[in-house]
Amino acid sequence: MLRRSLALVRAFAVVSLAACTVPDDDDSASASDAGTAPPNSGTGDTAPTTGAPTTGEIVPEVDWPTLECDPLVPSYCGFPFPSNVFTSADPTTVTGRRLALSAALIPDRAQGQPAQPDLWNRSDGFSPGLAVMSHLPGATVAGLPGPWTLEDSLAFDSPTVLIDADTGERIAHFAELDMSHDQDDRRAFMLRPVVRLTDNHRYIAAIRRVVDGDGDALPPSPAFKALRDDEAFDDPSIGERRGLYADIFTRLEQAGVARDDLQLAWDFTTASREHNTAGLLEMRDEALAAVGDDGPAYTLTLVDAEHPDPRIGLYVEGTMTVPLYLDQPGPGARLVLDDDGLPQQNGTAEFEFTVVIPQSAFTTPATPLQYGHGLLGSGRQELQLDPRVAFADTYGYALFAVDWIGMAADDSVAIADLVAAGDLEQFVTLVDRLHQGILNALLAMRLVSGALVDDPMLQPMGQPLIDPSERYYHGDSQGGILGATYMALSTDVERGLLGVPGQPYSLLLNRGEAMGELFAPLNSAFPDGLDRQLVLALLQILWDRTEPTGYSHTIRTGNLPGSPPKEILIEVAIGDHQVSTLGAHIMARAIGGIANIAPENRAIWGIDSAAAPYTGSAMVEYDFGLAPEPTTNIPPSDGEDPHAKPRELPGAAQMLDRFLRTGVVETYCDGACDPE
């Protein structure tokens, strides 16, 4: 394709920035801890822990050219990605940089006009959850760290290396080829960090001793060899990067990575916490102040005391009138932004809510428990499923839910259309709608624990059926994923369960059946396998504004402004067909301070074990006798999908109640948790 010909590569501009990016005050637990392995990880030799020298000890100034495409990977315009050569200097941002993706870099879709890079170029860095990607034709993963040998990525002689540019500490990761398609010559070579990278931070990736099918080391590209060996090269960007690569090579050498056998190396900078969270924080603070403790105005449309399920004492439906930040309330909406690029209220809109008050509340008032529904689901529909109703009645919870608009049932047609068309710019409508959906969930908690408590229609005996002195959250699948964002933002909830969750979405999409089916039309919209992985990376950059990668690391720290610390219980089903447990482990490490409750079914790198009963945040893995997930990026297929099974176990219900009420985790399993 002419657009991708590197003969057209030209440097747009040369921009300056100090080599070391100063991290912001938001301390991501994962990245700073990733250079050394926890006691149960079994690392062998590890990299030297001496920090990299400061900029002044290497070169007085480091320059990044801003490129259309990078000749370091001549077979694909956008690789390596993410990379600082696809940014430009911007002193107005927190990071001092801004993405400067070119139109040539954005993949062409099979039909229709290609997307323009403006949406992405508002970001002040790359997603801290991205796979670090390149294309190494003929590469294998022989001898490289895999998903279940993460400790190998920290070994001194690991062929793949990811380091913190400031400290030289190694970041745990695994290497993989994209096996989600059958194009052998178009498989992205990916390093997937298994810890969330720190916001507003510079990282260096390095690849060495990767071999082909015959066991021979792959040669570096001519452009990279020219940088590595100080050779002449006819592309001007190589000369413009001599100073930058003096810095990169020296930092790698300080971390124990020799220059002479490198096949590829580059650097990138993550976006700031402020950039990713500013929109939802602005909406939350403004809307919660407007509605107060009672919550938004509402109308009850149904109060049913004769529900067919005898465990339901009152079944309630209604609409709440909430501040609207979209240009219209339906699918395809966009956020209305002010002059500073922050969401701006655009009147109000009505959104549905549902409350299930159990029969037991007529004896003892029930505790509000907000439920988060699954992928493209409906809160109203899922609230009435048997395991949840039984749990609510047995343990005394008033269940309630709203839809995660943006990724709810009403959005299914809009999402299918934009995915099938490969309309990357329209993807932002999903993210914008999710802003409103998450806000609606926060407002619903205020309503159910506020004005609704005293509504006469919900007091058939003249006394409240809801006791708002405690407030909790429970979400499964997508409700576990987006529940992490909700928990980070909530000012009202103290503890919550995240059932079968994971992050980031860009990892989960290839590894889950339902997610994979939803985004399968991308295969037709972007026939090139390399294009599809870059598309997932571009989507992730936008998704961070609402999905856990932008938020989960603040749940327990309270580092998100206005958000108190919370405690979290994570439930995992080994062999899950829908949400990869690799994503659940990444989420647990990002949240930090989460214990893998022993006796555990397997040791997990980076997550220490602790015996029950345990007070604090924890993860419990259930073993249903299935094989672990594949080591490649395809969905599991072994046996019957265990995705929904943990929530059906009586012991899991008992564990959930005790954790929510007391903060203590007790598994109620006879040994390690399994169906027996």
PLY file of the C-alpha trace (Angstrom):
ply
format ascii 1.0
element vertex 676
property float x
property float y
property float z
element edge 675
property int vertex1
property int vertex2
end_header
0.00 0.00 0.00
1.47 3.31 -1.10
0.41 5.02 2.13
2.57 2.64 4.11
5.66 2.89 1.97
8.55 3.96 4.15
9.97 5.77 1.17
7.47 8.46 2.15
8.68 8.67 5.74
9.72 12.17 6.66
10.36 13.89 9.95
7.73 16.54 10.62
9.74 18.37 13.25
12.44 17.97 15.85
11.28 18.65 19.38
13.09 18.74 22.71
12.34 17.30 26.13
14.46 16.19 29.04
15.01 12.45 28.88
13.64 11.68 32.31
9.94 12.31 32.76
9.10 13.23 36.33
6.23 11.05 37.56
3.14 12.73 38.88
1.87 12.38 42.44
-0.35 9.43 41.53
1.70 6.47 42.72
0.89 3.39 40.69
1.78 0.53 42.99
2.43 -1.85 40.14
5.19 -0.19 38.17
7.42 0.86 41.03
7.24 -2.60 42.57
7.72 -4.51 39.34
11.50 -4.57 39.23
11.79 -7.15 41.99
9.75 -10.28 42.29
7.54 -11.07 45.29
8.44 -13.98 47.52
6.28 -16.49 45.66
7.39 -15.62 42.13
10.48 -17.77 41.97
12.77 -15.41 40.06
16.33 -16.47 39.47
18.97 -13.92 38.63
17.50 -10.45 38.40
18.63 -7.28 36.76
20.95 -4.87 38.57
18.99 -2.44 40.69
21.23 0.53 40.12
19.27 3.43 38.73
19.87 4.86 35.30
21.98 8.00 35.19
20.35 11.37 34.92
20.11 13.18 31.61
23.08 15.38 32.47
25.35 12.33 32.85
24.56 11.19 29.31
23.82 14.08 26.98
22.82 17.66 27.79
19.54 17.28 25.91
17.57 14.51 24.23
15.62 15.18 21.05
12.71 13.18 19.68
11.88 13.64 16.03
8.16 13.51 15.29
7.67 10.94 12.55
4.95 9.87 10.16
6.26 6.31 10.20
9.34 4.81 11.84
11.98 3.16 9.61
13.14 1.05 12.59
10.38 -1.38 11.55
10.32 -1.09 7.75
7.53 -3.67 7.32
4.87 -1.62 9.12
4.37 2.11 9.41
3.05 2.31 12.97
5.59 0.07 14.70
7.26 0.04 17.09
4.29 1.23 19.13
3.88 3.01 21.46
6.85 5.24 20.77
7.90 8.75 21.68
8.65 9.48 18.03
4.86 9.55 17.57
4.60 12.46 20.03
5.57 16.11 20.07
6.55 18.51 22.81
3.72 20.39 24.49
4.53 22.42 27.63
0.81 22.82 28.39
0.29 19.13 29.24
1.13 17.33 32.47
3.64 15.06 30.73
5.16 17.80 28.57
4.26 15.73 25.51
1.27 15.17 23.29
0.53 12.36 20.86
1.24 13.36 17.27
0.00 10.34 15.36
0.10 10.88 11.62
-2.69 10.09 9.19
-0.30 7.59 7.59
-0.03 5.68 10.86
-3.80 5.19 11.35
-4.81 1.89 9.67
-6.97 2.14 6.58
-10.28 0.34 6.78
-11.42 -1.85 3.90
-14.25 0.51 2.98
-14.87 4.17 3.69
-12.61 7.02 4.63
-9.75 6.33 7.06
-9.94 7.81 10.53
-8.11 11.03 11.28
-5.72 11.13 14.26
-7.21 14.18 16.01
-9.05 12.16 18.68
-5.85 10.46 19.79
-3.67 13.52 19.53
-5.49 15.10 22.47
-3.74 12.58 24.76
-0.60 13.57 26.64
0.89 10.09 26.40
0.12 6.46 25.69
-2.07 4.06 27.65
-0.33 2.47 30.67
-2.03 -0.79 29.68
-0.85 -1.14 26.09
0.97 -4.10 24.63
4.40 -2.91 23.49
4.41 -3.95 19.83
6.70 -4.46 16.90
6.93 -6.66 13.81
9.81 -9.10 13.55
9.20 -11.18 10.40
10.00 -14.83 11.03
10.16 -14.48 14.81
9.28 -17.25 17.23
8.74 -17.05 20.99
11.28 -19.78 21.73
13.06 -19.02 24.99
10.96 -15.95 25.74
9.00 -15.28 28.94
5.41 -16.48 28.69
2.18 -15.82 30.61
2.98 -18.54 33.15
6.74 -17.89 33.38
6.64 -14.20 34.21
9.64 -14.43 36.50
11.77 -15.12 33.43
11.14 -11.57 32.19
13.02 -10.20 35.21
16.02 -12.48 34.80
19.31 -10.81 33.94
19.52 -12.64 30.60
15.87 -12.23 29.49
15.82 -11.70 25.72
12.95 -9.21 26.07
13.32 -6.28 28.42
11.08 -3.47 29.60
12.60 -0.98 32.02
11.63 2.12 33.93
13.78 4.78 32.29
14.28 6.64 35.57
15.35 3.75 37.81
16.41 0.99 35.43
14.09 -1.44 37.18
12.73 -4.21 35.00
9.00 -4.48 34.39
7.44 -7.93 34.42
5.89 -8.93 31.10
5.39 -11.79 28.71
6.21 -11.98 25.02
3.80 -13.32 22.42
3.04 -13.40 18.74
-0.47 -12.46 17.67
-2.09 -15.83 16.97
-5.62 -14.46 16.59
-5.42 -14.82 12.78
-3.78 -17.07 10.16
-1.45 -14.57 8.46
1.95 -15.94 9.41
3.82 -13.00 7.92
1.66 -10.38 9.68
1.87 -11.41 13.32
2.58 -8.59 15.73
5.39 -9.30 18.20
4.11 -8.09 21.56
5.49 -7.51 25.04
2.56 -7.39 27.46
3.27 -5.76 30.82
1.57 -7.72 33.58
1.65 -4.76 35.93
0.00 -1.45 35.26
2.64 1.05 34.20
2.98 4.29 36.13
1.17 7.36 34.83
3.28 10.13 33.29
6.39 8.01 33.04
9.02 7.06 30.48
9.82 3.43 29.64
12.34 1.71 27.38
11.67 -1.54 25.53
14.47 -3.75 24.23
14.49 -6.95 22.19
17.52 -9.21 21.73
18.31 -12.81 20.78
14.86 -13.50 19.30
15.22 -16.42 16.91
13.48 -17.75 13.83
12.15 -21.26 13.26
15.67 -22.59 12.62
16.97 -21.18 15.89
18.94 -18.39 14.22
18.88 -14.90 15.71
16.96 -12.40 13.63
19.01 -9.52 12.22
18.14 -5.97 13.27
16.55 -3.74 10.67
19.07 -1.65 8.67
17.80 1.52 10.34
18.19 0.18 13.86
21.59 -1.33 13.05
22.69 2.12 11.90
21.71 3.56 15.28
23.17 0.70 17.28
26.49 0.56 15.42
26.88 4.28 14.64
26.63 3.68 10.91
25.50 6.10 8.24
21.90 5.85 7.03
20.01 7.82 4.43
16.84 8.47 6.47
17.16 11.84 8.26
15.36 10.58 11.38
18.32 8.32 12.19
20.71 11.22 12.46
18.15 13.17 14.47
18.03 10.33 17.01
21.72 9.88 17.69
21.50 11.79 20.96
18.28 10.06 21.99
19.80 6.64 21.41
22.96 7.55 23.29
20.57 8.05 26.19
18.58 4.84 25.53
21.65 2.62 25.10
23.31 4.00 28.23
20.19 3.45 30.32
19.88 -0.10 29.02
23.53 -0.80 29.77
23.07 0.52 33.30
20.22 -2.01 33.62
22.47 -4.84 32.43
21.37 -4.90 28.79
24.30 -4.80 26.39
24.05 -2.74 23.24
25.80 -5.03 20.79
23.17 -7.79 20.57
20.07 -5.60 20.52
17.67 -6.28 17.68
15.42 -3.32 18.53
14.99 -0.75 21.29
12.82 2.32 21.73
11.11 4.46 24.36
7.60 5.73 25.11
5.79 7.85 27.68
2.53 7.02 29.43
-0.33 9.48 29.73
-0.99 11.36 32.94
-3.63 10.36 35.47
-5.07 13.84 35.10
-5.64 13.38 31.38
-7.42 10.04 31.69
-9.60 10.84 34.71
-10.38 14.56 34.40
-13.66 14.11 32.53
-15.32 11.65 34.90
-14.04 13.48 37.97
-15.51 16.74 36.70
-18.86 15.07 36.01
-18.91 13.22 39.34
-18.09 16.21 41.50
-20.49 18.56 39.73
-23.39 16.09 39.57
-23.08 14.78 43.13
-22.97 18.33 44.45
-26.10 19.14 42.45
-28.18 16.18 43.67
-26.94 16.16 47.27
-27.38 13.33 49.75
-30.91 12.53 48.60
-29.86 11.85 45.04
-31.54 12.90 41.81
-35.24 13.56 41.31
-37.12 10.43 40.33
-40.45 8.92 39.34
-41.60 5.45 40.33
-43.25 3.71 37.40
-43.88 0.33 39.06
-44.05 -0.84 42.65
-45.04 -4.51 42.63
-45.73 -6.34 45.89
-46.99 -9.44 44.03
-43.87 -10.45 42.14
-43.91 -14.09 40.94
-40.72 -14.81 42.89
-41.81 -15.14 46.55
-38.36 -14.06 47.72
-38.96 -10.59 46.27
-40.93 -8.43 48.69
-41.13 -5.36 46.46
-40.09 -5.04 42.85
-39.54 -1.41 41.88
-38.96 0.30 38.55
-38.48 4.01 37.99
-36.70 6.77 36.18
-34.25 9.24 37.65
-33.62 12.71 36.25
-29.89 13.27 36.15
-27.50 15.91 34.82
-26.78 15.07 31.18
-23.30 15.59 29.76
-24.03 14.14 26.32
-25.41 15.89 23.27
-28.37 13.49 23.47
-29.17 10.56 25.77
-29.24 7.71 23.22
-26.64 5.51 21.50
-24.13 7.36 19.35
-24.02 10.35 21.70
-20.95 12.51 22.25
-19.86 14.37 25.35
-20.48 18.10 25.29
-17.15 19.77 26.10
-16.33 23.23 27.37
-13.47 25.44 26.23
-11.06 23.49 28.45
-12.08 20.18 26.92
-13.96 19.05 30.03
-17.54 17.66 30.00
-20.20 20.32 30.29
-23.74 19.73 31.49
-26.33 19.79 28.73
-29.59 19.90 30.65
-31.01 16.72 32.17
-32.24 13.35 31.00
-34.22 10.45 32.42
-32.64 7.03 32.84
-34.22 3.86 34.19
-33.35 2.19 37.48
-34.57 -1.03 39.09
-34.70 -2.05 42.76
-35.37 -5.52 44.16
-36.26 -5.46 47.86
-36.21 -8.95 49.35
-38.95 -10.46 51.47
-36.54 -10.54 54.41
-36.51 -6.72 54.42
-40.00 -6.80 55.94
-38.34 -8.22 59.06
-35.00 -6.38 58.97
-34.44 -3.42 56.60
-32.14 -4.36 53.72
-28.71 -2.93 52.91
-28.28 -1.20 49.50
-26.18 -3.36 47.16
-25.58 -1.99 43.69
-25.24 -4.58 40.94
-23.22 -4.15 37.73
-24.44 -6.14 34.74
-22.51 -8.04 32.07
-21.48 -7.26 28.49
-24.27 -5.57 26.51
-26.69 -6.54 29.26
-29.38 -4.81 31.27
-29.49 -4.14 34.97
-33.23 -4.68 35.01
-32.98 -8.12 33.43
-30.02 -9.41 35.42
-31.32 -8.31 38.82
-34.06 -10.92 38.68
-31.80 -13.92 38.06
-31.99 -16.60 40.72
-28.53 -16.45 42.36
-28.85 -12.72 43.02
-32.40 -12.83 44.36
-31.56 -15.77 46.62
-28.48 -13.94 47.92
-30.43 -10.74 48.56
-33.18 -12.50 50.50
-30.87 -14.76 52.50
-28.43 -12.06 53.54
-30.62 -8.95 53.60
-29.66 -6.77 50.63
-31.75 -4.40 48.53
-30.41 -4.98 45.03
-30.53 -2.17 42.50
-29.06 -1.43 39.11
-28.87 0.92 36.16
-27.50 0.15 32.71
-23.86 0.74 31.84
-24.95 2.88 28.91
-22.24 2.80 26.28
-21.87 -0.96 26.70
-25.46 -1.95 27.50
-28.17 -3.76 25.53
-29.35 -0.51 23.92
-25.87 0.07 22.52
-25.49 -3.31 20.83
-26.65 -2.18 17.37
-24.54 0.98 17.43
-21.44 -0.94 18.52
-22.01 -3.65 15.91
-22.34 -1.00 13.21
-19.18 0.91 14.10
-17.14 -2.27 14.50
-18.37 -3.71 11.19
-17.58 -0.45 9.43
-14.21 -0.11 11.15
-15.18 3.45 12.05
-12.50 4.20 14.62
-13.59 7.78 15.17
-17.11 6.63 16.09
-15.66 4.40 18.81
-15.39 7.49 20.97
-19.20 7.49 21.22
-18.95 4.23 23.19
-16.44 5.82 25.56
-18.43 9.06 25.85
-21.62 7.16 26.65
-19.74 5.15 29.28
-18.89 8.42 31.03
-22.60 9.02 31.50
-23.28 5.38 32.37
-20.73 5.37 35.18
-22.04 8.71 36.44
-25.59 7.31 36.44
-24.42 4.41 38.61
-22.90 6.81 41.16
-26.11 8.86 41.19
-28.26 5.74 41.60
-26.44 4.86 44.82
-27.25 8.32 46.16
-30.90 7.87 45.22
-31.42 4.39 46.65
-29.62 5.23 49.90
-31.19 8.72 50.00
-34.64 9.88 49.01
-35.90 6.41 48.10
-35.49 5.22 51.70
-38.30 7.50 52.87
-40.60 7.15 49.89
-44.08 6.13 51.19
-44.51 3.77 48.25
-41.60 1.73 49.62
-42.97 1.68 53.17
-45.98 -0.65 53.03
-45.82 -1.14 56.80
-45.07 2.51 57.53
-41.38 1.81 58.14
-38.39 1.92 55.75
-37.45 -1.32 54.04
-33.96 0.01 53.22
-31.25 0.72 55.80
-28.71 3.12 54.21
-26.16 2.91 57.03
-24.09 0.54 54.84
-23.63 0.66 51.05
-21.85 -1.88 48.84
-21.18 -2.88 45.24
-21.27 -6.24 43.41
-20.57 -6.69 39.71
-19.89 -9.69 37.49
-18.08 -9.94 34.15
-18.39 -6.47 32.57
-19.82 -5.42 35.93
-16.57 -6.64 37.49
-14.53 -4.80 34.88
-16.34 -1.46 34.98
-16.97 -2.01 38.68
-13.30 -1.23 39.26
-13.84 2.21 37.72
-17.00 2.66 39.78
-15.21 1.70 43.01
-12.35 4.09 42.30
-14.77 6.98 41.74
-17.35 6.24 44.43
-17.52 8.56 47.41
-20.16 6.41 49.12
-19.16 2.73 48.88
-16.68 1.16 51.27
-16.30 -2.39 49.91
-17.21 -4.27 46.76
-16.94 -7.55 44.88
-15.51 -7.66 41.36
-16.60 -10.99 39.90
-14.62 -12.56 37.02
-13.11 -9.19 35.97
-10.02 -8.14 34.07
-8.10 -5.35 32.41
-7.16 -3.93 29.96
-9.82 -4.44 27.31
-7.16 -4.64 24.58
-5.85 -7.83 26.23
-9.31 -9.25 26.95
-10.71 -8.83 23.42
-8.64 -11.55 21.75
-8.82 -13.86 24.76
-12.58 -13.90 25.46
-15.37 -15.57 23.51
-18.07 -12.90 23.86
-15.71 -9.97 23.45
-14.08 -11.67 20.50
-17.45 -12.23 18.83
-18.45 -8.61 19.41
-15.30 -7.31 17.74
-14.94 -10.09 15.16
-16.15 -7.81 12.32
-12.86 -5.92 12.70
-11.34 -8.81 10.76
-13.22 -7.71 7.67
-12.88 -4.00 8.29
-9.11 -4.37 8.78
-7.93 -7.47 6.89
-4.27 -6.96 7.85
-3.41 -8.68 11.16
-0.90 -5.96 12.06
-3.54 -3.30 11.47
-5.92 -5.00 13.88
-3.47 -4.99 16.77
-2.74 -1.31 16.20
-6.50 -0.67 16.09
-6.90 -2.36 19.50
-4.11 -0.17 20.85
-5.79 2.97 19.51
-9.10 1.93 21.06
-7.38 1.31 24.39
-6.01 4.86 24.46
-9.60 6.16 24.31
-11.03 3.46 26.59
-8.68 4.39 29.45
-10.94 7.35 30.26
-13.61 4.95 31.53
-12.16 1.44 31.88
-10.12 0.12 34.84
-6.71 0.84 33.34
-7.33 4.51 34.05
-8.66 3.95 37.59
-8.09 0.62 39.33
-4.68 1.56 40.73
-6.34 4.28 42.83
-9.00 2.11 44.52
-7.05 1.25 47.64
-4.69 4.22 47.69
-7.33 6.95 47.64
-5.07 8.77 45.16
-8.01 9.78 42.99
-9.08 13.26 44.16
-12.18 13.13 46.34
-12.23 9.32 46.52
-11.62 7.56 49.85
-9.76 4.20 49.83
-11.85 1.04 49.38
-11.37 -2.68 49.86
-12.00 -5.15 47.06
-12.76 -8.86 46.74
-11.99 -10.42 43.34
-13.45 -13.78 42.27
-11.72 -15.67 39.44
-12.79 -18.81 37.55
-9.73 -20.71 36.30
-10.18 -21.48 32.59
-12.75 -18.70 32.12
-13.87 -18.60 28.47
-15.16 -15.01 28.61
-12.72 -12.90 30.62
-9.10 -14.04 30.73
-7.76 -14.66 34.20
-4.54 -13.03 33.00
-6.57 -9.80 32.97
-7.87 -10.48 36.49
-4.31 -10.89 37.72
-3.26 -7.64 36.06
-6.19 -5.92 37.76
-5.25 -7.38 41.15
-1.65 -6.22 40.80
-2.82 -2.78 39.69
-5.10 -2.39 42.70
-2.24 -3.50 44.92
-2.23 -5.06 48.37
-4.50 -7.90 47.28
-3.87 -11.33 48.79
-4.37 -14.64 46.98
-6.34 -16.54 49.62
-4.73 -19.80 50.70
-4.96 -22.67 50.37
-4.86 -21.43 46.79
-5.33 -23.46 43.63
-2.22 -21.96 42.08
0.47 -19.46 42.99
0.22 -16.22 41.00
3.28 -14.12 40.29
3.18 -10.75 42.03
0.25 -11.60 44.32
1.25 -12.86 47.75
-0.71 -15.62 49.43
-2.47 -15.26 52.78
-4.51 -17.72 54.77
-8.18 -17.15 55.51
-9.71 -15.60 57.48
-8.03 -12.51 56.07
-8.90 -8.88 56.66
-8.44 -6.66 53.62
-8.57 -6.88 49.85
-8.23 -10.35 48.39
-8.58 -12.63 45.38
-10.12 -16.10 45.42
-9.63 -18.41 42.46
-12.06 -21.27 41.84
-10.86 -24.43 40.10
-13.53 -26.23 38.06
-11.12 -28.83 36.75
-10.24 -27.05 33.51
-6.88 -26.44 31.93
-5.29 -23.00 32.40
-5.84 -20.47 29.65
-3.85 -20.89 26.43
-0.48 -19.19 26.35
-1.49 -17.53 23.06
-4.04 -14.77 22.56
-7.03 -16.98 21.78
-10.03 -17.82 23.99
-9.97 -20.97 26.15
-12.15 -23.83 24.96
-11.54 -26.59 27.49
-14.72 -28.04 28.98
-17.78 -26.12 30.08
-17.30 -22.39 30.48
-16.94 -21.64 34.23
-17.47 -17.88 33.79
-20.80 -17.75 35.69
-20.15 -20.59 38.14
-18.55 -18.83 41.14
-21.65 -16.70 41.76
-23.77 -19.87 41.95
-21.79 -21.47 44.81
-23.34 -21.22 48.32
-19.90 -20.79 49.84
-19.19 -17.85 47.53
-22.42 -16.16 48.67
-21.47 -16.65 52.31
-17.98 -15.30 51.63
-19.40 -12.25 49.85
-21.75 -11.37 52.71
-19.04 -11.64 55.35
-16.61 -9.56 53.30
-19.14 -6.80 52.61
-20.31 -6.64 56.22
-16.96 -7.00 57.99
-14.10 -6.71 55.51
-12.99 -10.25 56.41
-12.44 -12.85 53.69
-13.32 -16.44 54.58
-13.63 -18.92 51.72
-15.86 -21.55 53.38
-14.09 -24.08 51.17
-12.74 -27.42 52.38
-9.21 -26.75 51.24
-8.66 -24.97 47.95
-11.90 -23.70 46.38
-13.43 -26.01 43.78
-16.94 -27.33 43.03
-16.47 -30.12 45.57
0 1
1 2
2 3
3 4
4 5
5 6
6 7
7 8
8 9
9 10
10 11
11 12
12 13
13 14
14 15
15 16
16 17
17 18
18 19
19 20
20 21
21 22
22 23
23 24
24 25
25 26
26 27
27 28
28 29
29 30
30 31
31 32
32 33
33 34
34 35
35 36
36 37
37 38
38 39
39 40
40 41
41 42
42 43
43 44
44 45
45 46
46 47
47 48
48 49
49 50
50 51
51 52
52 53
53 54
54 55
55 56
56 57
57 58
58 59
59 60
60 61
61 62
62 63
63 64
64 65
65 66
66 67
67 68
68 69
69 70
70 71
71 72
72 73
73 74
74 75
75 76
76 77
77 78
78 79
79 80
80 81
81 82
82 83
83 84
84 85
85 86
86 87
87 88
88 89
89 90
90 91
91 92
92 93
93 94
94 95
95 96
96 97
97 98
98 99
99 100
100 101
101 102
102 103
103 104
104 105
105 106
106 107
107 108
108 109
109 110
110 111
111 112
112 113
113 114
114 115
115 116
116 117
117 118
118 119
119 120
120 121
121 122
122 123
123 124
124 125
125 126
126 127
127 128
128 129
129 130
130 131
131 132
132 133
133 134
134 135
135 136
136 137
137 138
138 139
139 140
140 141
141 142
142 143
143 144
144 145
145 146
146 147
147 148
148 149
149 150
150 151
151 152
152 153
153 154
154 155
155 156
156 157
157 158
158 159
159 160
160 161
161 162
162 163
163 164
164 165
165 166
166 167
167 168
168 169
169 170
170 171
171 172
172 173
173 174
174 175
175 176
176 177
177 178
178 179
179 180
180 181
181 182
182 183
183 184
184 185
185 186
186 187
187 188
188 189
189 190
190 191
191 192
192 193
193 194
194 195
195 196
196 197
197 198
198 199
199 200
200 201
201 202
202 203
203 204
204 205
205 206
206 207
207 208
208 209
209 210
210 211
211 212
212 213
213 214
214 215
215 216
216 217
217 218
218 219
219 220
220 221
221 222
222 223
223 224
224 225
225 226
226 227
227 228
228 229
229 230
230 231
231 232
232 233
233 234
234 235
235 236
236 237
237 238
238 239
239 240
240 241
241 242
242 243
243 244
244 245
245 246
246 247
247 248
248 249
249 250
250 251
251 252
252 253
253 254
254 255
255 256
256 257
257 258
258 259
259 260
260 261
261 262
262 263
263 264
264 265
265 266
266 267
267 268
268 269
269 270
270 271
271 272
272 273
273 274
274 275
275 276
276 277
277 278
278 279
279 280
280 281
281 282
282 283
283 284
284 285
285 286
286 287
287 288
288 289
289 290
290 291
291 292
292 293
293 294
294 295
295 296
296 297
297 298
298 299
299 300
300 301
301 302
302 303
303 304
304 305
305 306
306 307
307 308
308 309
309 310
310 311
311 312
312 313
313 314
314 315
315 316
316 317
317 318
318 319
319 320
320 321
321 322
322 323
323 324
324 325
325 326
326 327
327 328
328 329
329 330
330 331
331 332
332 333
333 334
334 335
335 336
336 337
337 338
338 339
339 340
340 341
341 342
342 343
343 344
344 345
345 346
346 347
347 348
348 349
349 350
350 351
351 352
352 353
353 354
354 355
355 356
356 357
357 358
358 359
359 360
360 361
361 362
362 363
363 364
364 365
365 366
366 367
367 368
368 369
369 370
370 371
371 372
372 373
373 374
374 375
375 376
376 377
377 378
378 379
379 380
380 381
381 382
382 383
383 384
384 385
385 386
386 387
387 388
388 389
389 390
390 391
391 392
392 393
393 394
394 395
395 396
396 397
397 398
398 399
399 400
400 401
401 402
402 403
403 404
404 405
405 406
406 407
407 408
408 409
409 410
410 411
411 412
412 413
413 414
414 415
415 416
416 417
417 418
418 419
419 420
420 421
421 422
422 423
423 424
424 425
425 426
426 427
427 428
428 429
429 430
430 431
431 432
432 433
433 434
434 435
435 436
436 437
437 438
438 439
439 440
440 441
441 442
442 443
443 444
444 445
445 446
446 447
447 448
448 449
449 450
450 451
451 452
452 453
453 454
454 455
455 456
456 457
457 458
458 459
459 460
460 461
461 462
462 463
463 464
464 465
465 466
466 467
467 468
468 469
469 470
470 471
471 472
472 473
473 474
474 475
475 476
476 477
477 478
478 479
479 480
480 481
481 482
482 483
483 484
484 485
485 486
486 487
487 488
488 489
489 490
490 491
491 492
492 493
493 494
494 495
495 496
496 497
497 498
498 499
499 500
500 501
501 502
502 503
503 504
504 505
505 506
506 507
507 508
508 509
509 510
510 511
511 512
512 513
513 514
514 515
515 516
516 517
517 518
518 519
519 520
520 521
521 522
522 523
523 524
524 525
525 526
526 527
527 528
528 529
529 530
530 531
531 532
532 533
533 534
534 535
535 536
536 537
537 538
538 539
539 540
540 541
541 542
542 543
543 544
544 545
545 546
546 547
547 548
548 549
549 550
550 551
551 552
552 553
553 554
554 555
555 556
556 557
557 558
558 559
559 560
560 561
561 562
562 563
563 564
564 565
565 566
566 567
567 568
568 569
569 570
570 571
571 572
572 573
573 574
574 575
575 576
576 577
577 578
578 579
579 580
580 581
581 582
582 583
583 584
584 585
585 586
586 587
587 588
588 589
589 590
590 591
591 592
592 593
593 594
594 595
595 596
596 597
597 598
598 599
599 600
600 601
601 602
602 603
603 604
604 605
605 606
606 607
607 608
608 609
609 610
610 611
611 612
612 613
613 614
614 615
615 616
616 617
617 618
618 619
619 620
620 621
621 622
622 623
623 624
624 625
625 626
626 627
627 628
628 629
629 630
630 631
631 632
632 633
633 634
634 635
635 636
636 637
637 638
638 639
639 640
640 641
641 642
642 643
643 644
644 645
645 646
646 647
647 648
648 649
649 650
650 651
651 652
652 653
653 654
654 655
655 656
656 657
657 658
658 659
659 660
660 661
661 662
662 663
663 664
664 665
665 666
666 667
667 668
668 669
669 670
670 671
671 672
672 673
673 674
674 675
